[in-house]
Amino acid sequence: MLRSAGGPVPSSIAGRAIPASVPGVVHTDLLASGLIPDPYLGMNEHELTWIGRSRWLYSLDFDWRDDGMRRHDLACDGLDTSAVLRLNGVELGRVANQHRRYRFDVAEVLVSGLNRLEIEFDSALEIVEEEARRVGDPPRPPVFPHPFSLLRKSACNFGWDWGLDVVTAGIWRPIAIESWNGTRITAVRASARADRTATVTVDLEGDGEFTATIAGVSATGRGAIELTVPSAELWWPRSHGAQPLYDLVVETDDDRVVQRVGFRTVEIDSAGGAFGVVVNGEPVFVRGANWIPDDAFPSRVGRARIAARVTDAIEANMNLLRVWGGGTFEHDDFYDECDERGVLVWQDFLFACSAYPEEEPLYSEVAAEARDAVDRLASHPSIALWNGANENIWQHVDLDWDTQLDGRTWGERYYLELLPSIVAALDTDRPYVPNSPFSWNSENHPNDPSDGLCHLWDVWNDLDYTAYADHSPRFVSEFGFQGPPAWSTLTRAVHDEPLRLDGPQLLSHQKADDGQAKLARGLAPHLPPGRDFVDWHWATQLNQARAVRFGIRHFRSLAPYNQGSIVWQLNDCWPVVSWAAVDGDGVRKPLWFALQEVYADRIAIISGDEIVAINDSAEPLDTTIEVVRATGRESVTVSLGARSVRRMPLPSGSGWVALRSDELEGDLRLAGEPVDIDLSAPRMTTHVDRTANGYRVTVTAAELIVDLCLFPDRIQSTATVDRSMVSLIPGESATFEVAVQGDIDPTLLTAAPVLRSANDLFG
């Protein structure tokens, strides 16, 4: 059960016994009992801040009988965040870190019969504010209002420029009493390399040796043992090979652990300032996205939802997800999905956009959580690298932290000493980079595009998106552009009457600093804002997709000098105007379809006066590219080896130009920006056929149609479509497969606001 334990709790809830679910948090329990409105809807977020400023008591009465075991531990996989634990009135301990696992010896406290467990959570918000007052001026510089860096808790839980401010408390991961005799296995770390040898390191509580078995090969020893598996097949990232996984069984006389491992090596190529991911000796051009917690209440995210988001990444032709440092270390299900499906994982340690104290007790907490994370995750073959933090070294330089901090610590010792030492000791297989962005040469600016990793945020914040072409980055680990969520998602959460750009509920779901003005500034050079809110929604979604597509086409045109990009961001944690490709309700935005195009294995790109043909696949390719203009067409033949790039002159001509190929994803360059050339209203014919799962919509263009999209969620919120962001040259046709439940009016599928293009903003 859950009860309030103090703070500004409404009288209707104070002292009330509330059913509690574990895993869960206070917000989800109150919501399940109908005691609060959904914080995702309207402006409810702002009416529920009292939850984060209150204390909460979880209690459980349970029957226990002595089973003859010698040891009994209360094992806590995740407590959020600052709490005291009591069993039968005896204090077991105090915790203050959401990111660690804890164990408490309860053998002397358990009684045969009825027992009572209590966990009392303090207000994390009150704790960090009190600590900030204690430290005094000048405060440590965070990006956002709450001083989140003073407690080891998910930074974005305090609000972010895409996240709502719902400071949580609760038992957010499983909790159980575990009993055993003799020896318990506390950690298994497996290093399975491309030379088919596996080193298995096992930590034991108690005396004894262990036996490790993999693919029929066994060995027995203490501490660490090595096995050779000559028949093992290599694990590869997707589009580079298969993902064979092997059960590693570790046993003692008293315990048994099974982990799945994959044989592979991963390195970072830094020669000449490069940042290249190399797996099994083969360079991997990274086509990735940043990953944030998929729900503001992560305990609600199960395996099916994680699988759906990983599917979103794979079907957008991605091969890497970066778990960003302002969130959490993800559930095992996330890494299992990536292992099984060949998605590389870039894993941040949990620091983002702020100065972090290095003094005790935080230093020891950071060391404990980092060891815990590496112990838990090191055996996953999908994890490609560890990253110390997000943007902290960069911000230290550009935001003049030294002046603000007046000699106080800011986290440098974590990134340059503590974290790399832990990785070196516990995970010798993987590279470590101190921060993102980061330059290998310490004399260079940490966000130097020509050296190592860079983040390109000048476009969203200050410049037109065509400024991406002014950069020649080695590797872009963050960049992005905002757009609203799907119409069905937006209107589920925002109920301003009428819907308008300055509506209070819409602005509550726009967290970026000056976000609406930046959307308008980014739109003006390219597309008209339209006649009404419906047009604005379409225009800004489209502009987001066009901006990111432009950037990635440019980055890919620089290959192999450029070795990859990681767009901000794949997913959302609630219904919000943001940089995500998949919104908070799981609906794919136009940006997602643009990513599917520009992250294709094989693509032809118009870059200046060149055609850049890319074959990022294992098979060589001979093909023909049709260069099409309004005045005619010309054929260009191209031979591409595996994992190769070729540049060819673009045949001269005026007006728009399109690249078409049966083997390569094409490109279209207009004669100017749509607002300058004034695209005509679309002339096209449409046809709708019923299918087993819904409807097939066929569109044939009578003239150039730019970025045609179909939005079936406007008819039925669960309806989906297989493609969008399709440009058609005169005479071309495209088919859209629409999946719906039951029957809908098919005529709705062929007219605005369901069927839209850039052209109709000018009609």
C-alpha positions in Angstrom: 0.0 0.0 0.0 1.0 3.6 -0.5 0.3 6.5 1.9 1.4 10.1 2.0 4.0 10.8 4.7 4.0 14.6 4.7 4.1 17.6 2.4 1.5 19.6 0.5 -0.8 16.6 -0.1 -4.5 17.4 -0.7 -6.8 16.5 2.2 -8.6 14.0 0.1 -5.4 12.0 -0.3 -3.6 12.7 3.0 -3.5 9.5 5.1 -5.4 7.5 2.6 -4.3 3.9 1.8 -3.7 3.6 -1.9 -3.1 0.3 -3.8 0.5 0.3 -5.1 2.0 -1.5 -8.0 5.6 -2.6 -8.1 7.4 -1.7 -10.3 5.8 1.7 -10.3 5.9 5.2 -8.8 3.6 7.4 -6.9 2.2 9.1 -9.9 1.2 5.9 -11.6 -0.5 4.6 -8.4 -2.5 7.8 -7.9 -3.5 7.7 -11.5 -4.6 4.0 -11.4 -6.7 4.8 -8.4 -8.4 7.8 -10.1 -7.0 10.2 -7.6 -5.3 12.5 -10.1 -5.9 13.5 -13.7 -3.5 12.3 -16.4 -0.4 14.5 -16.2 0.0 14.1 -20.0 -3.2 15.9 -20.8 -3.9 19.6 -20.9 -2.1 21.5 -18.2 -2.4 18.8 -15.6 1.4 18.6 -15.2 1.4 22.0 -13.5 -1.4 21.1 -11.1 0.4 18.0 -9.8 3.7 19.5 -8.6 2.7 18.7 -5.0 3.4 15.0 -5.7 7.1 15.7 -6.2 7.2 17.9 -3.1 5.7 15.3 -0.8 7.0 12.3 1.1 5.5 8.9 0.5 5.4 5.6 2.4 5.2 2.2 0.7 4.3 -0.7 3.0 3.8 -4.5 2.5 2.6 -7.0 5.0 3.8 -10.5 4.0 3.9 -14.0 5.4 7.4 -15.7 5.5 8.4 -19.1 6.6 11.9 -20.2 7.3 13.0 -22.4 4.4 16.3 -23.5 6.0 18.5 -21.3 3.9 21.4 -19.6 5.6 21.3 -16.2 3.9 18.4 -13.9 3.2 18.7 -10.6 1.3 16.2 -7.9 0.4 17.3 -7.3 -3.3 16.2 -3.9 -4.7 16.7 -3.4 -8.4 15.7 0.2 -8.4 14.5 2.7 -5.8 13.6 6.2 -6.8 15.4 7.9 -5.1 16.1 8.9 -1.5 14.5 6.6 1.0 14.8 4.7 4.3 14.0 1.0 4.4 12.6 -0.7 7.5 11.6 -4.3 8.1 9.6 -5.1 11.2 10.5 -1.6 12.5 14.2 -2.2 12.1 16.0 0.2 9.8 17.8 -1.7 7.1 19.5 1.3 5.5 19.1 4.5 3.6 19.5 5.0 -0.2 20.0 8.0 -2.4 20.6 6.8 -6.0 18.0 5.8 -8.6 20.6 4.3 -10.8 22.0 1.5 -8.5 20.9 -1.8 -7.2 20.9 -2.4 -3.4 21.0 -5.5 -1.2 20.2 -5.7 2.5 20.9 -8.6 4.8 17.6 -9.4 6.5 18.4 -12.8 8.0 18.3 -11.4 11.6 15.2 -9.3 11.0 12.8 -11.7 9.3 10.4 -13.5 11.5 8.5 -16.7 10.8 4.9 -15.5 10.2 3.8 -12.0 9.4 6.4 -9.4 8.5 6.1 -5.7 7.5 8.3 -3.9 5.0 8.2 -0.1 4.8 10.1 2.1 2.4 9.7 5.9 3.0 10.7 8.2 0.2 11.7 11.8 0.7 11.0 14.5 -1.9 13.8 14.5 -4.4 12.9 18.0 -5.4 13.1 19.3 -1.8 16.4 17.5 -1.4 18.1 19.1 -4.4 16.7 22.6 -3.5 17.9 22.3 0.1 21.4 21.1 -1.1 21.5 24.1 -3.5 20.7 26.5 -0.6 23.4 24.8 1.5 26.0 25.1 -1.2 25.1 28.8 -1.7 26.0 31.2 -4.5 27.1 30.9 -7.2 25.0 27.8 -8.0 26.3 25.0 -10.2 25.2 25.8 -13.7 22.4 23.5 -15.0 20.5 24.0 -18.2 17.1 23.7 -16.6 15.6 25.3 -13.5 16.0 22.5 -10.9 19.5 21.7 -9.6 19.2 18.0 -10.7 22.9 17.4 -10.6 23.0 17.4 -6.8 21.2 14.0 -6.6 21.8 10.7 -8.5 18.4 10.7 -10.2 17.3 10.8 -13.9 18.0 14.4 -14.9 15.1 14.6 -17.3 12.7 13.7 -14.5 13.1 17.3 -13.3 11.9 18.6 -16.7 13.7 19.0 -20.0 13.2 20.9 -23.3 11.0 18.0 -24.4 10.1 16.5 -21.0 7.5 17.3 -18.4 8.4 18.1 -14.8 7.1 15.2 -12.8 9.6 14.5 -10.0 8.8 10.9 -9.2 9.3 8.6 -6.2 8.7 4.9 -5.8 9.9 1.3 -6.3 10.5 1.6 -10.0 12.2 -1.7 -10.6 11.5 -5.2 -9.0 12.1 -5.9 -5.4 12.3 -9.4 -3.7 13.7 -11.4 -0.9 16.4 -13.8 -2.1 17.6 -16.7 0.0 20.6 -19.0 -0.5 23.2 -21.2 1.1 26.9 -21.4 0.3 28.0 -19.3 -2.6 26.1 -16.7 -4.6 27.1 -15.4 -8.1 27.1 -11.6 -7.8 28.3 -10.7 -11.3 29.2 -12.3 -14.6 31.1 -10.4 -17.2 31.8 -12.1 -20.5 34.3 -10.9 -23.1 33.6 -12.9 -26.3 36.0 -11.8 -29.0 36.2 -12.2 -32.7 39.1 -14.7 -32.3 36.5 -17.1 -30.8 37.9 -16.9 -27.3 35.8 -15.9 -24.4 37.0 -14.6 -21.1 34.5 -15.1 -18.3 34.9 -13.1 -15.1 32.7 -14.1 -12.2 32.4 -12.3 -8.8 31.2 -14.6 -6.0 29.9 -13.9 -2.5 31.3 -16.8 -0.5 34.1 -19.2 -1.2 34.3 -21.5 -4.1 35.0 -22.0 -7.8 32.7 -21.9 -10.8 32.2 -23.7 -14.1 31.5 -21.8 -17.3 30.0 -23.6 -20.3 29.4 -22.1 -23.8 28.6 -23.9 -27.1 29.6 -27.2 -25.5 33.0 -26.0 -24.2 33.5 -26.0 -20.4 36.1 -24.9 -18.0 36.4 -24.5 -14.2 38.3 -22.0 -12.1 38.2 -19.0 -9.9 38.0 -15.3 -10.7 38.4 -15.4 -14.5 38.8 -18.3 -16.9 39.2 -18.4 -20.7 37.4 -20.7 -23.2 38.0 -21.2 -26.9 35.0 -22.0 -29.1 36.4 -22.7 -32.6 32.9 -23.2 -34.1 31.5 -19.8 -32.9 30.1 -17.5 -35.5 30.6 -13.8 -35.2 28.0 -11.3 -34.1 27.5 -8.4 -36.5 25.4 -5.2 -36.5 22.5 -5.3 -38.8 23.2 -5.0 -42.5 26.7 -6.3 -41.8 25.8 -9.9 -40.9 23.9 -12.2 -38.6 23.5 -12.0 -34.8 24.2 -15.4 -33.4 24.0 -15.5 -29.6 25.3 -18.3 -27.3 24.1 -19.3 -23.9 26.8 -18.8 -21.3 26.1 -21.0 -18.3 27.9 -20.1 -15.1 27.5 -22.5 -12.2 28.7 -23.1 -8.6 27.6 -25.8 -6.2 24.9 -23.4 -5.0 24.0 -21.0 -7.9 23.5 -20.8 -11.6 23.4 -17.9 -14.0 22.7 -17.9 -17.8 23.7 -15.1 -20.0 23.6 -14.7 -23.8 26.7 -13.5 -25.4 27.9 -12.8 -28.9 31.5 -13.1 -30.3 32.8 -9.8 -31.7 35.2 -7.0 -31.3 34.5 -3.3 -31.4 37.0 -0.4 -31.7 37.0 3.3 -32.4 39.2 4.5 -35.3 40.6 7.9 -34.3 43.3 8.3 -37.0 43.6 11.8 -38.2 40.8 13.1 -36.0 38.3 10.5 -37.3 35.6 8.9 -35.2 34.8 5.6 -36.8 33.1 2.5 -35.3 34.8 -0.7 -36.3 33.2 -4.1 -35.6 35.2 -7.3 -36.2 37.7 -5.2 -38.1 35.1 -3.8 -40.5 34.1 -0.1 -40.5 30.5 0.5 -39.7 29.0 3.8 -41.1 26.7 4.8 -38.2 23.1 5.6 -39.1 21.6 6.2 -35.7 19.3 8.1 -33.3 19.5 9.2 -29.7 17.2 7.4 -27.3 15.5 8.9 -24.3 13.2 7.1 -21.7 10.2 6.0 -23.7 7.8 7.2 -20.9 8.1 9.9 -18.2 7.2 6.9 -15.9 9.7 4.3 -17.2 8.2 1.5 -15.0 5.3 1.4 -17.5 7.5 0.4 -20.4 7.5 -3.3 -21.0 9.2 -5.6 -23.5 6.5 -5.2 -26.2 6.9 -1.4 -26.2 10.7 -1.6 -26.3 10.4 -4.0 -29.2 8.1 -1.6 -31.0 10.6 1.3 -30.6 13.6 -0.9 -31.7 11.4 -1.9 -34.7 11.0 1.8 -35.4 14.8 2.2 -35.5 15.4 -0.9 -37.7 12.6 0.0 -40.2 14.1 3.5 -40.5 17.4 1.7 -41.5 19.2 2.6 -38.3 22.0 0.5 -36.9 22.8 2.3 -33.6 20.9 3.8 -30.7 22.6 6.2 -28.3 21.2 5.9 -24.7 21.5 9.5 -23.7 23.0 10.5 -20.3 20.1 12.5 -19.0 17.9 9.4 -18.7 18.5 6.0 -17.2 20.4 2.8 -17.8 17.7 0.9 -19.6 15.9 -2.3 -18.6 17.6 -5.5 -19.7 14.8 -6.0 -22.3 16.2 -3.0 -24.3 19.7 -4.5 -24.6 18.3 -8.0 -25.3 16.3 -6.6 -28.2 19.3 -4.8 -29.5 21.4 -8.0 -29.1 18.9 -10.1 -31.0 18.3 -7.6 -33.8 21.8 -6.2 -34.5 21.3 -2.7 -33.2 24.5 -1.2 -31.7 24.1 0.6 -28.4 26.2 3.7 -27.5 25.8 3.9 -23.7 26.2 7.2 -21.9 27.0 7.3 -18.2 24.3 9.3 -16.6 25.5 12.9 -16.7 24.0 15.6 -18.9 24.2 19.4 -19.4 25.3 20.4 -15.9 28.2 20.7 -13.5 28.3 17.7 -11.2 29.9 17.9 -7.7 32.8 15.4 -7.2 32.7 15.6 -3.4 31.4 12.9 -1.1 28.9 11.3 -0.9 28.2 11.8 -4.6 31.6 10.6 -5.7 31.1 7.2 -4.0 27.6 7.0 -5.4 28.8 7.6 -8.9 31.5 5.0 -8.5 29.0 2.4 -7.2 26.4 3.1 -9.9 29.0 2.9 -12.7 30.4 -0.4 -11.5 26.8 -1.7 -11.1 26.0 -0.7 -14.7 29.1 -2.1 -16.2 28.6 -5.4 -14.3 25.0 -5.7 -15.5 25.5 -4.7 -19.1 29.1 -5.7 -20.1 28.1 -9.1 -21.6 25.7 -7.6 -24.1 27.3 -7.7 -27.6 25.2 -4.8 -28.8 26.9 -2.3 -26.5 29.6 -0.7 -28.7 31.0 2.0 -26.4 30.7 3.9 -23.1 30.5 7.6 -23.1 31.3 9.7 -20.0 28.7 12.4 -20.3 26.6 14.6 -22.6 27.9 18.1 -23.4 29.5 18.8 -20.1 33.1 19.4 -21.3 31.7 21.5 -24.2 29.5 23.6 -21.9 32.4 24.0 -19.4 34.3 25.7 -22.2 31.5 27.7 -23.9 29.4 28.7 -20.9 32.4 29.8 -18.8 31.7 27.5 -16.0 35.0 28.2 -14.3 33.9 31.8 -13.5 30.5 30.6 -12.2 31.9 27.8 -10.2 34.6 29.8 -8.5 37.0 26.9 -8.1 34.4 24.2 -7.2 34.3 20.8 -8.9 32.2 20.2 -12.0 32.7 16.5 -12.9 36.0 16.5 -14.8 37.4 13.8 -12.6 34.5 11.5 -13.3 35.0 11.7 -17.1 38.8 11.7 -17.2 39.7 9.4 -14.3 36.9 7.5 -12.5 34.7 6.3 -15.3 37.5 5.2 -17.7 39.2 3.4 -14.8 36.0 1.4 -14.1 35.6 0.5 -17.8 39.2 -0.5 -18.0 38.9 -2.8 -15.0 35.5 -4.4 -15.7 35.0 -4.2 -19.5 38.3 -4.5 -21.5 36.4 -5.1 -24.7 34.9 -1.7 -25.3 36.2 1.8 -26.0 35.4 4.7 -23.8 35.1 8.3 -24.8 35.0 11.0 -22.1 32.1 13.1 -23.5 30.0 13.9 -26.5 31.0 16.1 -28.2 34.7 15.5 -27.8 37.9 16.2 -29.7 40.8 13.8 -29.6 43.3 16.7 -29.6 43.0 18.6 -26.3 44.2 21.8 -28.0 41.0 21.8 -30.2 37.6 23.1 -29.1 35.7 20.1 -27.7 33.0 20.6 -30.4 35.4 21.0 -33.4 33.6 19.3 -36.3 37.0 18.3 -37.8 38.1 16.3 -34.8 36.2 13.5 -33.2 32.5 14.0 -32.2 30.5 17.1 -32.7 26.9 18.3 -31.9 25.4 20.7 -34.4 22.8 22.8 -32.6 23.5 26.1 -34.3 20.8 25.2 -36.9 17.9 24.8 -34.6 18.9 27.6 -32.3 20.1 30.3 -34.7 20.6 29.4 -38.4 18.7 28.2 -41.4 18.9 24.4 -41.9 20.8 24.9 -45.1 23.7 25.8 -42.8 24.3 22.1 -42.3 26.1 22.3 -45.6 28.6 24.7 -44.1 29.9 22.0 -41.8 32.2 19.1 -42.7 32.0 16.9 -39.6 33.9 13.7 -38.9 30.9 12.4 -36.9 27.7 14.1 -35.7 26.4 12.6 -32.5 23.6 15.1 -31.9 21.7 17.4 -34.2 18.0 17.8 -34.9 15.0 20.0 -35.7 11.6 20.3 -34.0 8.1 19.5 -35.2 4.7 18.7 -33.6 3.5 15.2 -32.8 0.9 13.5 -35.0 -2.5 15.2 -35.1 -4.2 12.3 -33.2 -1.5 12.6 -30.5 -1.7 16.4 -30.3 -5.4 16.5 -30.1 -5.6 13.8 -27.5 -3.4 15.9 -25.2 -4.1 19.5 -26.2 -7.7 20.9 -25.9 -7.4 24.6 -26.5 -10.6 26.0 -28.0 -9.9 26.8 -30.7 -6.5 25.2 -31.4 -4.0 28.1 -31.9 -0.3 28.7 -31.8 -0.3 30.6 -28.5 -2.9 28.3 -26.8 -1.9 27.8 -23.2 -2.2 24.0 -23.4 -0.2 23.9 -26.6 2.5 26.0 -25.0 2.5 23.6 -22.0 3.4 20.9 -24.5 6.2 23.0 -26.1 9.1 22.9 -23.6 11.9 24.4 -25.8 13.1 27.8 -25.0 11.4 30.1 -27.5 10.3 27.0 -29.3 7.3 28.4 -31.2 9.4 31.4 -32.5 12.2 29.0 -33.6 9.7 26.9 -35.5 8.4 30.0 -37.3 12.0 31.2 -38.0 13.0 27.9 -39.4 9.8 27.6 -41.5 9.9 31.1 -43.2 12.7 30.6 -45.7 11.2 27.4 -47.0 7.4 27.0 -46.6 4.4 29.2 -46.0 2.8 28.8 -42.6 -0.5 28.1 -44.2 -4.0 29.5 -43.6 -4.9 28.0 -40.2 -3.7 25.7 -37.4 -4.2 22.6 -39.5 -1.8 24.0 -42.1 0.7 25.1 -39.5 0.7 21.6 -38.1 1.5 20.1 -41.5 4.0 22.8 -42.5 6.1 22.5 -39.3 6.0 18.6 -39.4 7.1 18.8 -43.0 9.8 21.4 -42.3 11.2 19.2 -39.5 11.5 16.3 -41.9 13.0 18.3 -44.7 15.6 19.9 -42.4 16.9 16.7 -41.0 16.8 15.0 -44.4 18.9 17.9 -45.8 21.5 17.5 -43.0 21.9 13.7 -43.3 22.1 13.9 -47.1 25.0 16.3 -46.7 26.7 14.3 -44.0 26.5 11.1 -46.0 27.8 12.9 -49.1 31.0 13.4 -47.1 31.6 9.7 -46.6 34.1 8.2 -45.8 35.5 11.4 -44.3 32.2 11.5 -42.3 31.6 8.2 -40.5 28.1 8.7 -39.2 25.3 10.7 -37.6 23.0 10.2 -34.6 19.9 12.3 -35.0 18.2 13.8 -32.0 15.9 11.9 -31.3 14.1 8.6 -32.1 11.4 8.6 -29.4 9.3 10.8 -27.1 8.2 10.2 -23.5 4.8 12.0 -23.7 2.8 14.0 -26.2 5.0 17.0 -26.9 6.3 19.3 -29.7 9.8 17.9 -30.0 12.7 16.7 -32.1 11.4 13.1 -32.1 10.8 10.9 -35.2 8.2 8.8 -33.3 5.9 10.7 -31.0 4.8 10.0 -27.5 1.9 7.8 -28.7 4.1 5.8 -30.9 3.0 7.4 -34.2 5.7 7.8 -36.9 6.0 11.5 -37.9 7.0 12.6 -41.4 10.6 12.9 -40.0 10.6 9.1 -39.5 9.8 8.5 -43.2 12.5 10.9 -44.2 15.0 9.0 -42.0 13.9 5.8 -43.6 14.9 7.3 -47.0 18.2 9.0 -46.1 19.4 6.1 -43.9 18.9 3.6 -46.7 21.8 1.2 -47.4 22.0 2.4 -51.0 21.3 6.0 -51.9 22.1 8.6 -54.6 22.5 12.2 -53.4 22.7 15.4 -55.3 25.6 17.4 -53.7 26.5 20.7 -55.4 27.3 19.8 -59.0 27.9 16.1 -58.2 26.0 12.9 -57.8 27.2 10.9 -54.8 26.3 7.2 -55.1 26.6 5.2 -51.8 26.5 1.5 -51.4 26.6 0.7 -47.7 25.9 -3.0 -48.2 27.9 -6.1 -48.4 27.2 -6.7 -52.1 28.7 -4.9 -55.1 26.3 -3.1 -57.4 26.1 -2.1 -61.0 23.2 0.1 -61.8 21.9 3.0 -63.8 20.8 6.4 -62.4 18.3 8.4 -64.4 18.8 12.1 -64.1 15.4 13.6 -64.8 14.5 17.2 -65.4 11.3 18.8 -66.7 13.1 19.2 -70.1 14.3 15.6 -70.4 16.4 12.8 -68.9 19.9 11.4 -69.1 21.3 8.0 -67.9 24.4 7.6 -65.8 25.9 4.2 -65.2 27.7 3.5 -62.0 29.6 0.5 -60.5 29.8 0.4 -56.8 31.8 -2.0 -54.7 30.7 -3.2 -51.3 30.7 -0.4 -48.7 31.8 2.1 -51.2 31.1 5.7 -52.4 31.5 7.1 -55.8 31.2 10.7 -57.0 30.2 11.7 -60.6 29.4 15.0 -62.3 25.8 16.0 -62.3 24.7 16.6 -65.9 24.0 20.3 -66.4 20.5 21.7 -66.9 18.0 24.1 -65.4 15.0 23.7 -63.2 14.3 20.9 -60.8 16.4 17.7 -61.1 15.5 14.2 -59.8 17.6 11.0 -59.4 15.8 7.8 -60.1 17.2 4.2 -59.8 15.8 0.7 -59.3 18.7 0.0 -56.9 19.4 3.3 -55.1 17.2 5.6 -53.0 16.8 8.7 -55.1 16.9 12.4 -54.6 15.1 15.6 -55.7 16.5 19.1 -55.9 14.1 21.9 -56.6 15.0 25.0 -58.6 14.7 27.0 -55.4 13.0 26.9 -52.0 9.3 26.2 -52.3 8.4 29.7 -51.1 10.6 31.2 -53.8 9.4 29.1 -56.7 5.7 29.0 -55.5 4.9 25.4 -56.1 1.6 25.0 -57.8 -1.4 23.2 -56.2 -1.0 19.5 -56.8 -2.6 18.0 -59.9 -2.9 14.3 -59.5 -5.3 11.3 -59.8 -6.0 9.0 -56.9 -7.5 5.5 -56.6 -8.4 3.5 -53.5 -8.7 -0.3 -53.3 -9.8 -2.4 -50.3 -7.2 -4.8 -49.0 -7.2 -7.5 -46.3 -5.7 -5.1 -43.7 -7.2 -1.8 -44.9 -6.8 0.2 -48.1 -4.3 0.7 -50.9 -4.1 4.3 -52.1 -2.5 5.0 -55.5 -1.5 8.5 -56.5 -0.4 9.4 -60.0 1.2 12.8 -60.5 0.3 15.0 -63.5 3.1 17.4 -62.4 5.8 17.6 -59.8 4.5 16.8 -56.4 6.8 17.4 -53.5 6.8 15.4 -50.2 3.5 13.6 -50.4 2.3 12.2 -47.1 -0.7 10.3 -45.9 -2.0 10.7 -42.4 -4.6 7.9 -41.6 -4.4 8.7 -37.9 -6.7 11.7 -38.7 -9.4 9.2 -39.4 -8.6 6.5 -36.9 -5.9 7.0 -34.2 -4.5 3.5 -34.5 -4.4 3.5 -38.3 -0.9 3.3 -39.9 0.6 3.8 -43.4 3.7 2.2 -44.8 5.3 5.2 -46.5 5.3 9.0 -46.7 7.6 11.9 -47.8 7.3 10.7 -51.4 8.1 13.1 -54.2 6.7 12.3 -57.6 7.8 13.6 -61.0 5.2 14.0 -63.7 3.8 10.6 -64.7 5.1 8.8 -61.6 2.8 6.8 -59.3 3.1 5.8 -55.7 1.1 3.4 -53.6 0.4 3.7 -49.9 -0.7 0.7 -47.8 -3.0 1.9 -45.0 -3.8 -0.5 -42.1 -7.1 0.2 -40.3 -9.5 -1.5 -38.0 -12.8 -2.2 -39.7 -14.2 0.1 -42.4 -13.6 3.8 -43.0 -14.9 6.2 -45.7 -12.3 5.6 -48.4 -12.8 9.1 -49.9 -11.2 10.6 -46.8 -7.9 9.0 -47.8 -7.5 11.1 -51.0 -8.1 14.6 -49.7 -6.6 17.1 -47.2 -6.0 16.9 -44.3 -5.3 13.2 -44.7 -3.4 13.3 -48.0 -1.0 16.3 -48.1 2.0 17.5 -50.0 4.2 20.6 -49.9 2.3 21.8 -53.0 -1.0 22.1 -51.2 0.4 24.7 -48.9 0.4 27.0 -52.0 -3.0 26.0 -53.3 
